Amino acid sequence: MKRLIHRKTKRVRNAPLPRVRMHVTKGDTVQVISGDDKGKRGTVLRVYPKTGRVAVDGVNLAKRHRKPTQESEGGIMTFPAPMHHSKVMLIDPKTDIPTRVRRRRDADGTVERLGKSGVNIPRNR
């Protein structure tokens, strides 16, 4: 009879998170659609593709108490905290209202974003 050999299963530790495909990029004008800051508009300052979050200027402000260092002075610092990308909608440049975004591939293979009104929304890269 054959002996049973117990082996540990191989698992990947610290596996990289998959990148979240988002509808907004840095520099876009967006409006918050849910939460405490509902209705506020701002520009996207930073995009976090690993966690699916965006930091919007003047929205979701957080405060940190910082000790003074040789480079910077201390005090209470206010900064926009990241929020989930599903809580913001892109502003359509033609109608100036929040819109859903769809994608269309051109003849040359580039992907462009289209608003509900059908106008092309350029990416700010």
Secondary structure, 3 states (H helix, E strand, C coil): CCCCCCCCCCCCCCCCCCCCCCCCCCCCEEEECCCCCCCCEEEEEEEECCCCEEEECCCCEEEEEECCCCCCCCEEEEEECCEEHHHEEEECCCCCCEECCEEEECCCCCEEEECCCCCEECCCC
